[in-house]
Amino acid sequence: MSFQGYLKTIKEKTGNGPTEFRALAEQKGFTANGEVKPEVKAGDIVNWLKNDFSLGQGHAMAIYALLKGIKNEDSE
């Protein structure tokens, strides 16, 4: 599945897109000023997304990659 495919499926399932997940991550204390805090591990974010949004591992990792800046909305 392409990164865009992941984002589309996540939006359909949760109603949240990249902008919303960035805001939610900041509210949860995982990010500050748009960057993942150094003490936050991938597993922390993945577990949050699995528990609160019922995302699978791959979809949760896609959001992590987005928050970490590894990928963005235009990535394939």
mmJSON file of the N, C-alpha and C atoms, coordinates in Angstrom:
{"data_MODEL":{"atom_site":{
"group_PDB":["ATOM","ATOM","ATOM","ATOM","ATOM","ATOM","ATOM","ATOM","ATOM","ATOM","ATOM","ATOM","ATOM","ATOM","ATOM","ATOM","ATOM","ATOM","ATOM","ATOM","ATOM","ATOM","ATOM","ATOM","ATOM","ATOM","ATOM","ATOM","ATOM","ATOM","ATOM","ATOM","ATOM","ATOM","ATOM","ATOM","ATOM","ATOM","ATOM","ATOM","ATOM","ATOM","ATOM","ATOM","ATOM","ATOM","ATOM","ATOM","ATOM","ATOM","ATOM","ATOM","ATOM","ATOM","ATOM","ATOM","ATOM","ATOM","ATOM","ATOM","ATOM","ATOM","ATOM","ATOM","ATOM","ATOM","ATOM","ATOM","ATOM","ATOM","ATOM","ATOM","ATOM","ATOM","ATOM","ATOM","ATOM","ATOM","ATOM","ATOM","ATOM","ATOM","ATOM","ATOM","ATOM","ATOM","ATOM","ATOM","ATOM","ATOM","ATOM","ATOM","ATOM","ATOM","ATOM","ATOM","ATOM","ATOM","ATOM","ATOM","ATOM","ATOM","ATOM","ATOM","ATOM","ATOM","ATOM","ATOM","ATOM","ATOM","ATOM","ATOM","ATOM","ATOM","ATOM","ATOM","ATOM","ATOM","ATOM","ATOM","ATOM","ATOM","ATOM","ATOM","ATOM","ATOM","ATOM","ATOM","ATOM","ATOM","ATOM","ATOM","ATOM","ATOM","ATOM","ATOM","ATOM","ATOM","ATOM","ATOM","ATOM","ATOM","ATOM","ATOM","ATOM","ATOM","ATOM","ATOM","ATOM","ATOM","ATOM","ATOM","ATOM","ATOM","ATOM","ATOM","ATOM","ATOM","ATOM","ATOM","ATOM","ATOM","ATOM","ATOM","ATOM","ATOM","ATOM","ATOM","ATOM","ATOM","ATOM","ATOM","ATOM","ATOM","ATOM","ATOM","ATOM","ATOM","ATOM","ATOM","ATOM","ATOM","ATOM","ATOM","ATOM","ATOM","ATOM","ATOM","ATOM","ATOM","ATOM","ATOM","ATOM","ATOM","ATOM","ATOM","ATOM","ATOM","ATOM","ATOM","ATOM","ATOM","ATOM","ATOM","ATOM","ATOM","ATOM","ATOM","ATOM","ATOM","ATOM","ATOM","ATOM","ATOM","ATOM","ATOM","ATOM","ATOM","ATOM","ATOM","ATOM","ATOM","ATOM","ATOM","ATOM","ATOM","ATOM","ATOM"],
"id":[1,2,3,4,5,6,7,8,9,10,11,12,13,14,15,16,17,18,19,20,21,22,23,24,25,26,27,28,29,30,31,32,33,34,35,36,37,38,39,40,41,42,43,44,45,46,47,48,49,50,51,52,53,54,55,56,57,58,59,60,61,62,63,64,65,66,67,68,69,70,71,72,73,74,75,76,77,78,79,80,81,82,83,84,85,86,87,88,89,90,91,92,93,94,95,96,97,98,99,100,101,102,103,104,105,106,107,108,109,110,111,112,113,114,115,116,117,118,119,120,121,122,123,124,125,126,127,128,129,130,131,132,133,134,135,136,137,138,139,140,141,142,143,144,145,146,147,148,149,150,151,152,153,154,155,156,157,158,159,160,161,162,163,164,165,166,167,168,169,170,171,172,173,174,175,176,177,178,179,180,181,182,183,184,185,186,187,188,189,190,191,192,193,194,195,196,197,198,199,200,201,202,203,204,205,206,207,208,209,210,211,212,213,214,215,216,217,218,219,220,221,222,223,224,225,226,227,228],
"type_symbol":["N","C","C","N","C","C","N","C","C","N","C","C","N","C","C","N","C","C","N","C","C","N","C","C","N","C","C","N","C","C","N","C","C","N","C","C","N","C","C","N","C","C","N","C","C","N","C","C","N","C","C","N","C","C","N","C","C","N","C","C","N","C","C","N","C","C","N","C","C","N","C","C","N","C","C","N","C","C","N","C","C","N","C","C","N","C","C","N","C","C","N","C","C","N","C","C","N","C","C","N","C","C","N","C","C","N","C","C","N","C","C","N","C","C","N","C","C","N","C","C","N","C","C","N","C","C","N","C","C","N","C","C","N","C","C","N","C","C","N","C","C","N","C","C","N","C","C","N","C","C","N","C","C","N","C","C","N","C","C","N","C","C","N","C","C","N","C","C","N","C","C","N","C","C","N","C","C","N","C","C","N","C","C","N","C","C","N","C","C","N","C","C","N","C","C","N","C","C","N","C","C","N","C","C","N","C","C","N","C","C","N","C","C","N","C","C","N","C","C","N","C","C","N","C","C","N","C","C"],
"label_atom_id":["N","CA","C","N","CA","C","N","CA","C","N","CA","C","N","CA","C","N","CA","C","N","CA","C","N","CA","C","N","CA","C","N","CA","C","N","CA","C","N","CA","C","N","CA","C","N","CA","C","N","CA","C","N","CA","C","N","CA","C","N","CA","C","N","CA","C","N","CA","C","N","CA","C","N","CA","C","N","CA","C","N","CA","C","N","CA","C","N","CA","C","N","CA","C","N","CA","C","N","CA","C","N","CA","C","N","CA","C","N","CA","C","N","CA","C","N","CA","C","N","CA","C","N","CA","C","N","CA","C","N","CA","C","N","CA","C","N","CA","C","N","CA","C","N","CA","C","N","CA","C","N","CA","C","N","CA","C","N","CA","C","N","CA","C","N","CA","C","N","CA","C","N","CA","C","N","CA","C","N","CA","C","N","CA","C","N","CA","C","N","CA","C","N","CA","C","N","CA","C","N","CA","C","N","CA","C","N","CA","C","N","CA","C","N","CA","C","N","CA","C","N","CA","C","N","CA","C","N","CA","C","N","CA","C","N","CA","C","N","CA","C","N","CA","C","N","CA","C","N","CA","C","N","CA","C","N","CA","C","N","CA","C","N","CA","C"],
"label_alt_id":[null,null,null,null,null,null,null,null,null,null,null,null,null,null,null,null,null,null,null,null,null,null,null,null,null,null,null,null,null,null,null,null,null,null,null,null,null,null,null,null,null,null,null,null,null,null,null,null,null,null,null,null,null,null,null,null,null,null,null,null,null,null,null,null,null,null,null,null,null,null,null,null,null,null,null,null,null,null,null,null,null,null,null,null,null,null,null,null,null,null,null,null,null,null,null,null,null,null,null,null,null,null,null,null,null,null,null,null,null,null,null,null,null,null,null,null,null,null,null,null,null,null,null,null,null,null,null,null,null,null,null,null,null,null,null,null,null,null,null,null,null,null,null,null,null,null,null,null,null,null,null,null,null,null,null,null,null,null,null,null,null,null,null,null,null,null,null,null,null,null,null,null,null,null,null,null,null,null,null,null,null,null,null,null,null,null,null,null,null,null,null,null,null,null,null,null,null,null,null,null,null,null,null,null,null,null,null,null,null,null,null,null,null,null,null,null,null,null,null,null,null,null,null,null,null,null,null,null],
"label_comp_id":["MET","MET","MET","SER","SER","SER","PHE","PHE","PHE","GLN","GLN","GLN","GLY","GLY","GLY","TYR","TYR","TYR","LEU","LEU","LEU","LYS","LYS","LYS","THR","THR","THR","ILE","ILE","ILE","LYS","LYS","LYS","GLU","GLU","GLU","LYS","LYS","LYS","THR","THR","THR","GLY","GLY","GLY","ASN","ASN","ASN","GLY","GLY","GLY","PRO","PRO","PRO","THR","THR","THR","GLU","GLU","GLU","PHE","PHE","PHE","ARG","ARG","ARG","ALA","ALA","ALA","LEU","LEU","LEU","ALA","ALA","ALA","GLU","GLU","GLU","GLN","GLN","GLN","LYS","LYS","LYS","GLY","GLY","GLY","PHE","PHE","PHE","THR","THR","THR","ALA","ALA","ALA","ASN","ASN","ASN","GLY","GLY","GLY","GLU","GLU","GLU","VAL","VAL","VAL","LYS","LYS","LYS","PRO","PRO","PRO","GLU","GLU","GLU","VAL","VAL","VAL","LYS","LYS","LYS","ALA","ALA","ALA","GLY","GLY","GLY","ASP","ASP","ASP","ILE","ILE","ILE","VAL","VAL","VAL","ASN","ASN","ASN","TRP","TRP","TRP","LEU","LEU","LEU","LYS","LYS","LYS","ASN","ASN","ASN","ASP","ASP","ASP","PHE","PHE","PHE","SER","SER","SER","LEU","LEU","LEU","GLY","GLY","GLY","GLN","GLN","GLN","GLY","GLY","GLY","HIS","HIS","HIS","ALA","ALA","ALA","MET","MET","MET","ALA","ALA","ALA","ILE","ILE","ILE","TYR","TYR","TYR","ALA","ALA","ALA","LEU","LEU","LEU","LEU","LEU","LEU","LYS","LYS","LYS","GLY","GLY","GLY","ILE","ILE","ILE","LYS","LYS","LYS","ASN","ASN","ASN","GLU","GLU","GLU","ASP","ASP","ASP","SER","SER","SER","GLU","GLU","GLU"],
"label_asym_id":["A","A","A","A","A","A","A","A","A","A","A","A","A","A","A","A","A","A","A","A","A","A","A","A","A","A","A","A","A","A","A","A","A","A","A","A","A","A","A","A","A","A","A","A","A","A","A","A","A","A","A","A","A","A","A","A","A","A","A","A","A","A","A","A","A","A","A","A","A","A","A","A","A","A","A","A","A","A","A","A","A","A","A","A","A","A","A","A","A","A","A","A","A","A","A","A","A","A","A","A","A","A","A","A","A","A","A","A","A","A","A","A","A","A","A","A","A","A","A","A","A","A","A","A","A","A","A","A","A","A","A","A","A","A","A","A","A","A","A","A","A","A","A","A","A","A","A","A","A","A","A","A","A","A","A","A","A","A","A","A","A","A","A","A","A","A","A","A","A","A","A","A","A","A","A","A","A","A","A","A","A","A","A","A","A","A","A","A","A","A","A","A","A","A","A","A","A","A","A","A","A","A","A","A","A","A","A","A","A","A","A","A","A","A","A","A","A","A","A","A","A","A","A","A","A","A","A","A"],
"label_entity_id":["1","1","1","1","1","1","1","1","1","1","1","1","1","1","1","1","1","1","1","1","1","1","1","1","1","1","1","1","1","1","1","1","1","1","1","1","1","1","1","1","1","1","1","1","1","1","1","1","1","1","1","1","1","1","1","1","1","1","1","1","1","1","1","1","1","1","1","1","1","1","1","1","1","1","1","1","1","1","1","1","1","1","1","1","1","1","1","1","1","1","1","1","1","1","1","1","1","1","1","1","1","1","1","1","1","1","1","1","1","1","1","1","1","1","1","1","1","1","1","1","1","1","1","1","1","1","1","1","1","1","1","1","1","1","1","1","1","1","1","1","1","1","1","1","1","1","1","1","1","1","1","1","1","1","1","1","1","1","1","1","1","1","1","1","1","1","1","1","1","1","1","1","1","1","1","1","1","1","1","1","1","1","1","1","1","1","1","1","1","1","1","1","1","1","1","1","1","1","1","1","1","1","1","1","1","1","1","1","1","1","1","1","1","1","1","1","1","1","1","1","1","1","1","1","1","1","1","1"],
"label_seq_id":[1,1,1,2,2,2,3,3,3,4,4,4,5,5,5,6,6,6,7,7,7,8,8,8,9,9,9,10,10,10,11,11,11,12,12,12,13,13,13,14,14,14,15,15,15,16,16,16,17,17,17,18,18,18,19,19,19,20,20,20,21,21,21,22,22,22,23,23,23,24,24,24,25,25,25,26,26,26,27,27,27,28,28,28,29,29,29,30,30,30,31,31,31,32,32,32,33,33,33,34,34,34,35,35,35,36,36,36,37,37,37,38,38,38,39,39,39,40,40,40,41,41,41,42,42,42,43,43,43,44,44,44,45,45,45,46,46,46,47,47,47,48,48,48,49,49,49,50,50,50,51,51,51,52,52,52,53,53,53,54,54,54,55,55,55,56,56,56,57,57,57,58,58,58,59,59,59,60,60,60,61,61,61,62,62,62,63,63,63,64,64,64,65,65,65,66,66,66,67,67,67,68,68,68,69,69,69,70,70,70,71,71,71,72,72,72,73,73,73,74,74,74,75,75,75,76,76,76],
"pdbx_PDB_ins_code":[null,null,null,null,null,null,null,null,null,null,null,null,null,null,null,null,null,null,null,null,null,null,null,null,null,null,null,null,null,null,null,null,null,null,null,null,null,null,null,null,null,null,null,null,null,null,null,null,null,null,null,null,null,null,null,null,null,null,null,null,null,null,null,null,null,null,null,null,null,null,null,null,null,null,null,null,null,null,null,null,null,null,null,null,null,null,null,null,null,null,null,null,null,null,null,null,null,null,null,null,null,null,null,null,null,null,null,null,null,null,null,null,null,null,null,null,null,null,null,null,null,null,null,null,null,null,null,null,null,null,null,null,null,null,null,null,null,null,null,null,null,null,null,null,null,null,null,null,null,null,null,null,null,null,null,null,null,null,null,null,null,null,null,null,null,null,null,null,null,null,null,null,null,null,null,null,null,null,null,null,null,null,null,null,null,null,null,null,null,null,null,null,null,null,null,null,null,null,null,null,null,null,null,null,null,null,null,null,null,null,null,null,null,null,null,null,null,null,null,null,null,null,null,null,null,null,null,null],
"Cartn_x":[0.854,0.0,0.9,0.524,1.286,1.021,1.899,1.71,0.399,0.079,-1.187,-2.373,-2.232,-3.274,-3.488,-2.381,-2.488,-3.235,-2.836,-3.474,-4.962,-5.313,-6.727,-7.532,-7.007,-7.696,-7.824,-6.773,-6.798,-7.863,-7.93,-8.935,-10.345,-10.553,-11.87,-12.244,-11.283,-11.553,-11.742,-10.92,-10.908,-11.54,-11.652,-12.12,-11.028,-9.816,-8.687,-7.646,-7.15,-6.069,-4.775,-3.748,-2.452,-2.523,-3.25,-3.341,-3.93,-4.998,-5.646,-4.728,-4.024,-3.14,-1.964,-1.486,-0.427,-0.935,-2.134,-2.713,-2.967,-3.492,-3.764,-2.476,-1.423,-0.142,0.423,0.235,0.704,-0.097,-1.415,-2.27,-1.884,-1.489,-1.102,0.3,1.027,2.373,3.463,3.15,4.145,5.032,4.497,5.243,5.246,6.204,6.271,6.8,6.135,6.536,6.652,5.754,5.706,6.734,7.489,8.5,8.253,8.521,8.387,9.447,9.023,9.957,10.979,12.221,13.28,12.976,12.262,11.988,10.833,10.115,8.975,9.471,9.102,9.498,8.376,8.746,7.759,6.641,7.01,6.023,4.989,5.392,4.451,3.342,3.739,2.774,1.949,2.595,1.889,0.837,1.2,0.23,-0.943,-0.688,-1.766,-2.717,-2.16,-2.995,-3.779,-3.162,-3.857,-4.994,-4.718,-5.708,-6.84,-6.505,-7.519,-8.242,-7.592,-8.185,-8.318,-7.926,-7.994,-7.249,-6.129,-5.319,-4.43,-4.136,-3.198,-1.772,-0.832,0.586,1.044,0.739,1.188,0.617,-0.668,-1.31,-0.779,-0.56,-0.006,1.416,2.197,3.559,3.551,2.538,2.427,2.226,1.389,1.186,2.463,3.145,4.416,5.401,5.512,6.419,6.042,4.769,4.29,4.705,4.47,4.8,6.312,7.082,8.535,9.157,8.393,8.922,9.619,9.504,10.085,9.304,7.998,7.085,6.244,5.636,4.686,3.466,2.548,1.281,1.501,2.626,2.899,3.726,4.142,4.952,4.135,4.832,4.165,3.987],
"Cartn_y":[-1.176,0.0,1.239,2.211,3.458,4.284,5.235,6.097,6.861,7.309,8.011,7.099,5.808,4.834,4.683,4.654,4.594,5.812,7.002,8.224,8.261,7.808,7.802,6.848,5.654,4.674,5.175,5.786,6.321,7.408,8.285,9.369,8.778,7.77,7.134,6.457,5.82,5.071,5.981,7.034,7.851,9.226,9.679,11.042,12.08,11.622,12.519,12.38,13.523,13.548,13.986,14.233,14.632,15.842,16.862,18.065,17.74,16.951,16.581,15.72,14.768,13.914,14.703,15.686,16.539,17.285,17.822,18.542,17.593,16.406,15.429,14.971,14.763,14.339,15.424,16.669,17.781,17.827,17.624,17.618,16.484,15.35,14.193,14.357,15.37,15.6,14.831,14.246,13.508,14.428,15.587,16.519,17.905,18.702,20.11,20.875,21.954,22.758,21.925,20.963,20.156,19.047,18.803,17.744,16.758,15.477,14.452,14.722,14.734,14.972,13.834,14.141,13.121,11.916,12.133,11.025,10.133,10.542,9.771,8.733,7.504,6.391,6.079,5.44,5.049,4.234,3.321,2.465,3.237,4.369,5.192,5.704,6.186,6.741,5.626,4.544,3.417,2.862,2.678,2.16,3.111,4.401,5.399,5.266,5.182,5.096,3.782,2.701,1.415,1.448,1.968,1.974,2.972,4.183,5.231,5.234,4.713,4.784,3.433,2.367,1.001,0.852,1.565,1.414,0.192,-0.427,-1.537,-1.018,-1.929,-1.569,-0.713,-1.121,-0.384,1.013,1.139,2.451,3.35,2.779,3.557,4.016,3.156,3.537,4.627,4.631,5.701,7.048,7.084,8.335,8.701,7.725,8.01,8.63,8.048,8.585,10.017,10.288,11.641,12.592,12.191,13.038,13.242,12.225,12.266,13.064,13.295,14.028,13.145,11.838,10.899,10.945,11.106,11.23,12.482,12.936,14.051,13.745,14.659,14.433,14.147,14.565,14.387,13.143,12.412,11.215,10.144,9.373,8.282,7.065],
"Cartn_z":[0.0,0.0,0.0,-0.798,-0.838,0.416,0.677,1.837,1.714,0.507,0.279,0.57,0.225,0.526,2.024,2.762,4.224,4.758,4.32,4.818,4.487,3.288,2.881,3.773,3.993,4.828,6.264,6.785,8.149,8.265,7.282,7.29,7.254,6.422,6.326,7.645,8.301,9.529,10.736,10.837,12.047,11.884,10.645,10.4,10.567,10.862,11.084,9.986,9.543,8.572,9.24,8.445,8.993,9.931,9.554,10.395,11.75,11.75,13.01,13.879,13.266,14.055,14.622,13.893,14.444,15.682,15.604,16.744,17.92,17.636,18.694,19.378,18.593,19.166,20.077,19.689,20.527,21.828,21.731,22.92,23.87,23.318,24.135,24.728,24.278,24.795,24.081,22.924,22.161,21.329,20.954,20.118,20.747,20.319,20.706,19.5,19.161,18.007,16.734,16.589,15.374,15.283,16.352,16.335,17.463,17.171,18.198,19.269,20.511,21.621,21.686,22.054,22.062,22.949,24.039,24.96,24.505,23.467,22.965,21.963,22.213,21.339,20.351,19.266,18.26,18.901,19.796,20.447,21.249,21.833,22.589,21.674,20.521,19.572,18.944,18.571,17.959,18.923,20.178,21.154,21.332,21.385,21.47,20.286,19.085,17.879,17.82,18.254,18.294,19.314,20.498,21.575,21.338,20.925,20.796,19.454,18.413,17.076,16.398,17.078,16.54,15.218,15.098,13.892,14.03,12.902,12.89,12.919,13.021,13.12,11.94,10.724,9.543,9.471,9.76,9.714,10.83,12.003,13.113,12.787,12.164,11.784,10.72,9.866,8.867,9.551,10.573,11.314,12.062,12.632,13.295,12.301,11.11,10.085,9.724,9.686,9.402,10.525,11.771,12.914,13.037,12.712,12.82,11.677,10.604,9.461,8.446,8.619,7.673,6.363,6.489,5.347,5.54,4.433,4.532,3.668,3.623,2.899,1.422,0.874,-0.557,-0.872,0.16,-0.061,-0.762,-1.554,-2.291,-1.442],
"occupancy":[1.0,1.0,1.0,1.0,1.0,1.0,1.0,1.0,1.0,1.0,1.0,1.0,1.0,1.0,1.0,1.0,1.0,1.0,1.0,1.0,1.0,1.0,1.0,1.0,1.0,1.0,1.0,1.0,1.0,1.0,1.0,1.0,1.0,1.0,1.0,1.0,1.0,1.0,1.0,1.0,1.0,1.0,1.0,1.0,1.0,1.0,1.0,1.0,1.0,1.0,1.0,1.0,1.0,1.0,1.0,1.0,1.0,1.0,1.0,1.0,1.0,1.0,1.0,1.0,1.0,1.0,1.0,1.0,1.0,1.0,1.0,1.0,1.0,1.0,1.0,1.0,1.0,1.0,1.0,1.0,1.0,1.0,1.0,1.0,1.0,1.0,1.0,1.0,1.0,1.0,1.0,1.0,1.0,1.0,1.0,1.0,1.0,1.0,1.0,1.0,1.0,1.0,1.0,1.0,1.0,1.0,1.0,1.0,1.0,1.0,1.0,1.0,1.0,1.0,1.0,1.0,1.0,1.0,1.0,1.0,1.0,1.0,1.0,1.0,1.0,1.0,1.0,1.0,1.0,1.0,1.0,1.0,1.0,1.0,1.0,1.0,1.0,1.0,1.0,1.0,1.0,1.0,1.0,1.0,1.0,1.0,1.0,1.0,1.0,1.0,1.0,1.0,1.0,1.0,1.0,1.0,1.0,1.0,1.0,1.0,1.0,1.0,1.0,1.0,1.0,1.0,1.0,1.0,1.0,1.0,1.0,1.0,1.0,1.0,1.0,1.0,1.0,1.0,1.0,1.0,1.0,1.0,1.0,1.0,1.0,1.0,1.0,1.0,1.0,1.0,1.0,1.0,1.0,1.0,1.0,1.0,1.0,1.0,1.0,1.0,1.0,1.0,1.0,1.0,1.0,1.0,1.0,1.0,1.0,1.0,1.0,1.0,1.0,1.0,1.0,1.0,1.0,1.0,1.0,1.0,1.0,1.0,1.0,1.0,1.0,1.0,1.0,1.0],
"B_iso_or_equiv":[0.0,0.0,0.0,0.0,0.0,0.0,0.0,0.0,0.0,0.0,0.0,0.0,0.0,0.0,0.0,0.0,0.0,0.0,0.0,0.0,0.0,0.0,0.0,0.0,0.0,0.0,0.0,0.0,0.0,0.0,0.0,0.0,0.0,0.0,0.0,0.0,0.0,0.0,0.0,0.0,0.0,0.0,0.0,0.0,0.0,0.0,0.0,0.0,0.0,0.0,0.0,0.0,0.0,0.0,0.0,0.0,0.0,0.0,0.0,0.0,0.0,0.0,0.0,0.0,0.0,0.0,0.0,0.0,0.0,0.0,0.0,0.0,0.0,0.0,0.0,0.0,0.0,0.0,0.0,0.0,0.0,0.0,0.0,0.0,0.0,0.0,0.0,0.0,0.0,0.0,0.0,0.0,0.0,0.0,0.0,0.0,0.0,0.0,0.0,0.0,0.0,0.0,0.0,0.0,0.0,0.0,0.0,0.0,0.0,0.0,0.0,0.0,0.0,0.0,0.0,0.0,0.0,0.0,0.0,0.0,0.0,0.0,0.0,0.0,0.0,0.0,0.0,0.0,0.0,0.0,0.0,0.0,0.0,0.0,0.0,0.0,0.0,0.0,0.0,0.0,0.0,0.0,0.0,0.0,0.0,0.0,0.0,0.0,0.0,0.0,0.0,0.0,0.0,0.0,0.0,0.0,0.0,0.0,0.0,0.0,0.0,0.0,0.0,0.0,0.0,0.0,0.0,0.0,0.0,0.0,0.0,0.0,0.0,0.0,0.0,0.0,0.0,0.0,0.0,0.0,0.0,0.0,0.0,0.0,0.0,0.0,0.0,0.0,0.0,0.0,0.0,0.0,0.0,0.0,0.0,0.0,0.0,0.0,0.0,0.0,0.0,0.0,0.0,0.0,0.0,0.0,0.0,0.0,0.0,0.0,0.0,0.0,0.0,0.0,0.0,0.0,0.0,0.0,0.0,0.0,0.0,0.0,0.0,0.0,0.0,0.0,0.0,0.0],
"pdbx_formal_charge":[null,null,null,null,null,null,null,null,null,null,null,null,null,null,null,null,null,null,null,null,null,null,null,null,null,null,null,null,null,null,null,null,null,null,null,null,null,null,null,null,null,null,null,null,null,null,null,null,null,null,null,null,null,null,null,null,null,null,null,null,null,null,null,null,null,null,null,null,null,null,null,null,null,null,null,null,null,null,null,null,null,null,null,null,null,null,null,null,null,null,null,null,null,null,null,null,null,null,null,null,null,null,null,null,null,null,null,null,null,null,null,null,null,null,null,null,null,null,null,null,null,null,null,null,null,null,null,null,null,null,null,null,null,null,null,null,null,null,null,null,null,null,null,null,null,null,null,null,null,null,null,null,null,null,null,null,null,null,null,null,null,null,null,null,null,null,null,null,null,null,null,null,null,null,null,null,null,null,null,null,null,null,null,null,null,null,null,null,null,null,null,null,null,null,null,null,null,null,null,null,null,null,null,null,null,null,null,null,null,null,null,null,null,null,null,null,null,null,null,null,null,null,null,null,null,null,null,null],
"auth_seq_id":[1,1,1,2,2,2,3,3,3,4,4,4,5,5,5,6,6,6,7,7,7,8,8,8,9,9,9,10,10,10,11,11,11,12,12,12,13,13,13,14,14,14,15,15,15,16,16,16,17,17,17,18,18,18,19,19,19,20,20,20,21,21,21,22,22,22,23,23,23,24,24,24,25,25,25,26,26,26,27,27,27,28,28,28,29,29,29,30,30,30,31,31,31,32,32,32,33,33,33,34,34,34,35,35,35,36,36,36,37,37,37,38,38,38,39,39,39,40,40,40,41,41,41,42,42,42,43,43,43,44,44,44,45,45,45,46,46,46,47,47,47,48,48,48,49,49,49,50,50,50,51,51,51,52,52,52,53,53,53,54,54,54,55,55,55,56,56,56,57,57,57,58,58,58,59,59,59,60,60,60,61,61,61,62,62,62,63,63,63,64,64,64,65,65,65,66,66,66,67,67,67,68,68,68,69,69,69,70,70,70,71,71,71,72,72,72,73,73,73,74,74,74,75,75,75,76,76,76],
"auth_comp_id":["MET","MET","MET","SER","SER","SER","PHE","PHE","PHE","GLN","GLN","GLN","GLY","GLY","GLY","TYR","TYR","TYR","LEU","LEU","LEU","LYS","LYS","LYS","THR","THR","THR","ILE","ILE","ILE","LYS","LYS","LYS","GLU","GLU","GLU","LYS","LYS","LYS","THR","THR","THR","GLY","GLY","GLY","ASN","ASN","ASN","GLY","GLY","GLY","PRO","PRO","PRO","THR","THR","THR","GLU","GLU","GLU","PHE","PHE","PHE","ARG","ARG","ARG","ALA","ALA","ALA","LEU","LEU","LEU","ALA","ALA","ALA","GLU","GLU","GLU","GLN","GLN","GLN","LYS","LYS","LYS","GLY","GLY","GLY","PHE","PHE","PHE","THR","THR","THR","ALA","ALA","ALA","ASN","ASN","ASN","GLY","GLY","GLY","GLU","GLU","GLU","VAL","VAL","VAL","LYS","LYS","LYS","PRO","PRO","PRO","GLU","GLU","GLU","VAL","VAL","VAL","LYS","LYS","LYS","ALA","ALA","ALA","GLY","GLY","GLY","ASP","ASP","ASP","ILE","ILE","ILE","VAL","VAL","VAL","ASN","ASN","ASN","TRP","TRP","TRP","LEU","LEU","LEU","LYS","LYS","LYS","ASN","ASN","ASN","ASP","ASP","ASP","PHE","PHE","PHE","SER","SER","SER","LEU","LEU","LEU","GLY","GLY","GLY","GLN","GLN","GLN","GLY","GLY","GLY","HIS","HIS","HIS","ALA","ALA","ALA","MET","MET","MET","ALA","ALA","ALA","ILE","ILE","ILE","TYR","TYR","TYR","ALA","ALA","ALA","LEU","LEU","LEU","LEU","LEU","LEU","LYS","LYS","LYS","GLY","GLY","GLY","ILE","ILE","ILE","LYS","LYS","LYS","ASN","ASN","ASN","GLU","GLU","GLU","ASP","ASP","ASP","SER","SER","SER","GLU","GLU","GLU"],
"auth_asym_id":["A","A","A","A","A","A","A","A","A","A","A","A","A","A","A","A","A","A","A","A","A","A","A","A","A","A","A","A","A","A","A","A","A","A","A","A","A","A","A","A","A","A","A","A","A","A","A","A","A","A","A","A","A","A","A","A","A","A","A","A","A","A","A","A","A","A","A","A","A","A","A","A","A","A","A","A","A","A","A","A","A","A","A","A","A","A","A","A","A","A","A","A","A","A","A","A","A","A","A","A","A","A","A","A","A","A","A","A","A","A","A","A","A","A","A","A","A","A","A","A","A","A","A","A","A","A","A","A","A","A","A","A","A","A","A","A","A","A","A","A","A","A","A","A","A","A","A","A","A","A","A","A","A","A","A","A","A","A","A","A","A","A","A","A","A","A","A","A","A","A","A","A","A","A","A","A","A","A","A","A","A","A","A","A","A","A","A","A","A","A","A","A","A","A","A","A","A","A","A","A","A","A","A","A","A","A","A","A","A","A","A","A","A","A","A","A","A","A","A","A","A","A","A","A","A","A","A","A"],
"auth_atom_id":["N","CA","C","N","CA","C","N","CA","C","N","CA","C","N","CA","C","N","CA","C","N","CA","C","N","CA","C","N","CA","C","N","CA","C","N","CA","C","N","CA","C","N","CA","C","N","CA","C","N","CA","C","N","CA","C","N","CA","C","N","CA","C","N","CA","C","N","CA","C","N","CA","C","N","CA","C","N","CA","C","N","CA","C","N","CA","C","N","CA","C","N","CA","C","N","CA","C","N","CA","C","N","CA","C","N","CA","C","N","CA","C","N","CA","C","N","CA","C","N","CA","C","N","CA","C","N","CA","C","N","CA","C","N","CA","C","N","CA","C","N","CA","C","N","CA","C","N","CA","C","N","CA","C","N","CA","C","N","CA","C","N","CA","C","N","CA","C","N","CA","C","N","CA","C","N","CA","C","N","CA","C","N","CA","C","N","CA","C","N","CA","C","N","CA","C","N","CA","C","N","CA","C","N","CA","C","N","CA","C","N","CA","C","N","CA","C","N","CA","C","N","CA","C","N","CA","C","N","CA","C","N","CA","C","N","CA","C","N","CA","C","N","CA","C","N","CA","C","N","CA","C","N","CA","C","N","CA","C","N","CA","C","N","CA","C"],
"pdbx_PDB_model_num":[1,1,1,1,1,1,1,1,1,1,1,1,1,1,1,1,1,1,1,1,1,1,1,1,1,1,1,1,1,1,1,1,1,1,1,1,1,1,1,1,1,1,1,1,1,1,1,1,1,1,1,1,1,1,1,1,1,1,1,1,1,1,1,1,1,1,1,1,1,1,1,1,1,1,1,1,1,1,1,1,1,1,1,1,1,1,1,1,1,1,1,1,1,1,1,1,1,1,1,1,1,1,1,1,1,1,1,1,1,1,1,1,1,1,1,1,1,1,1,1,1,1,1,1,1,1,1,1,1,1,1,1,1,1,1,1,1,1,1,1,1,1,1,1,1,1,1,1,1,1,1,1,1,1,1,1,1,1,1,1,1,1,1,1,1,1,1,1,1,1,1,1,1,1,1,1,1,1,1,1,1,1,1,1,1,1,1,1,1,1,1,1,1,1,1,1,1,1,1,1,1,1,1,1,1,1,1,1,1,1,1,1,1,1,1,1,1,1,1,1,1,1,1,1,1,1,1,1]
}}}
